[in-house]
């Protein structure tokens, strides 16, 4: 075991989210295979995102928390940027759904800290 400090999982998680959102938006921009150069961005974005997600897990973030944050923020940001970039409408029900996703992720994150603190005191 080494004495070096454990690196934070947050920077690679944030970059993984950005890459996943970029890949998903590029998938939309590719419009099937009518603009195939966008598919390069798709492949690189998803590959990089999944690799960084594995780095996050290696740095000690629980898989449920990491995947929950990664996927939820991916959904939220993709919906917002899809609306801005592609004119996709977000109706009231969809906006509430995005809010529910954010609340769900916050609850998962809070639950993980509660469990860690009870395990530390045991």
PyMOL commands that set and color helices and strands:
alter all, ss='L'
color gray80, all
select helices_A, chain A and resi 10-29+37-58+63-86+92-121
alter helices_A, ss='H'
color red, helices_A
deselect
rebuild
show_as cartoon
